[in-house]
């Protein structure tokens, strides 16, 4: 009985392939390695180290309008929810008008950002 149980558990392990299997996968990309000379390396490093600071500083502010417009829209939506929860009608109207103002400004800034990026 024990032999049959051992045979049931160890039979799948013993049937694994023990010969080399070659897998041919078609690759869509061709890796091209371009060797760089020492002079080209020095020139590239000098460009990175001594480039204009304006070029470096311009990259982080690239999405400023888009981020700011998203913040304005989010703030407008939060104020809209606060207007629903306001107990006083005057406060509710003020919060509602501020929410419309923030969402409108956010949409306008987003459209300006789209126009600037497209041109």
C-alpha positions as CSV (number, residue, x, y, z in Angstrom):
1,X,0.0,0.0,0.0
2,X,2.8,2.4,0.9
3,X,4.5,1.7,-2.3
4,X,1.5,2.7,-4.4
5,X,1.1,6.0,-2.4
6,X,4.8,6.7,-2.9
7,X,4.5,5.8,-6.6
8,X,1.5,8.2,-7.0
9,X,3.4,11.1,-5.5
10,X,6.8,10.6,-7.0
11,X,5.8,9.5,-10.5
12,X,5.1,13.0,-11.8
13,X,8.5,14.2,-10.4
14,X,10.3,11.4,-12.2
15,X,8.7,12.1,-15.5
16,X,10.1,15.6,-15.9
17,X,12.2,16.1,-19.0
18,X,15.9,15.8,-18.3
19,X,17.1,16.7,-21.8
20,X,17.9,20.2,-23.1
21,X,15.0,22.0,-24.6
22,X,15.7,24.8,-27.1
23,X,13.2,27.7,-27.1
24,X,13.2,29.9,-30.2
25,X,11.4,33.2,-29.6
26,X,11.1,35.7,-32.4
27,X,12.2,39.0,-31.2
28,X,10.6,42.2,-32.5
29,X,13.4,44.5,-31.6
30,X,17.0,44.6,-32.8
31,X,19.5,45.6,-30.2
32,X,22.0,47.9,-31.8
33,X,25.0,48.7,-29.6
34,X,26.9,51.8,-30.6
35,X,30.3,52.1,-29.1
36,X,31.2,55.5,-28.0
37,X,34.7,56.9,-28.3
38,X,36.5,58.6,-25.4
39,X,36.2,61.9,-27.1
40,X,32.5,61.5,-27.7
41,X,32.0,60.5,-24.1
42,X,33.9,63.6,-22.8
43,X,31.8,65.8,-25.1
44,X,28.5,64.3,-23.9
45,X,29.5,64.6,-20.3
46,X,30.5,68.2,-20.7
47,X,27.2,69.0,-22.4
48,X,25.4,67.4,-19.4
49,X,27.5,69.2,-16.8
50,X,27.8,72.6,-18.3
51,X,24.5,73.0,-20.0
52,X,22.4,76.2,-19.5
53,X,20.5,76.2,-16.2
54,X,17.5,77.5,-18.1
55,X,17.2,74.3,-20.0
56,X,17.4,72.3,-16.8
57,X,14.9,74.4,-14.8
58,X,12.3,74.5,-17.7
59,X,11.6,70.8,-17.5
60,X,10.0,70.5,-14.0
61,X,7.6,73.4,-14.8
62,X,6.4,71.9,-18.0
63,X,3.1,70.6,-16.5
64,X,2.5,73.5,-14.1
65,X,-0.7,74.7,-15.8
66,X,-2.1,71.2,-16.1
67,X,-1.5,70.5,-12.4
68,X,-2.8,73.9,-11.3
69,X,-5.9,73.5,-13.3
70,X,-6.5,70.0,-11.8
71,X,-6.1,71.5,-8.3
72,X,-8.6,74.2,-9.0
73,X,-11.1,71.7,-10.4
74,X,-10.7,69.5,-7.3
75,X,-11.0,72.4,-5.0
76,X,-14.2,73.5,-6.8
77,X,-15.7,70.0,-6.4
78,X,-14.8,70.0,-2.7
79,X,-16.5,73.3,-2.3
80,X,-19.5,72.0,-4.2
81,X,-19.9,69.2,-1.7
82,X,-19.4,71.7,1.2
83,X,-22.2,73.8,-0.3
84,X,-24.6,70.7,-0.1
85,X,-23.8,70.3,3.5
86,X,-24.1,73.9,4.5
87,X,-27.0,74.7,6.8
88,X,-27.3,78.4,6.0
89,X,-28.6,79.3,2.6
90,X,-26.3,82.3,2.3
91,X,-23.2,80.2,3.0
92,X,-24.4,77.5,0.6
93,X,-24.8,80.0,-2.2
94,X,-21.4,81.5,-1.5
95,X,-19.7,78.1,-1.6
96,X,-21.6,77.1,-4.7
97,X,-20.6,80.3,-6.6
98,X,-16.9,79.8,-5.5
99,X,-17.1,76.2,-6.7
100,X,-18.4,77.3,-10.1
101,X,-15.6,79.9,-10.2
102,X,-12.8,77.4,-9.4
103,X,-14.1,74.8,-11.8
104,X,-14.4,77.4,-14.6
105,X,-10.9,78.7,-14.0
106,X,-9.5,75.2,-13.9
107,X,-11.2,74.3,-17.3
108,X,-10.0,77.6,-18.8
109,X,-6.4,77.0,-17.7
110,X,-6.6,73.4,-19.0
111,X,-7.7,74.6,-22.4
112,X,-5.0,77.3,-22.4
113,X,-2.5,74.5,-21.7
114,X,-3.8,72.4,-24.5
115,X,-3.6,75.3,-26.9
116,X,0.0,76.1,-25.9
117,X,1.1,72.5,-26.2
118,X,-0.5,72.1,-29.7
119,X,1.2,75.1,-31.1
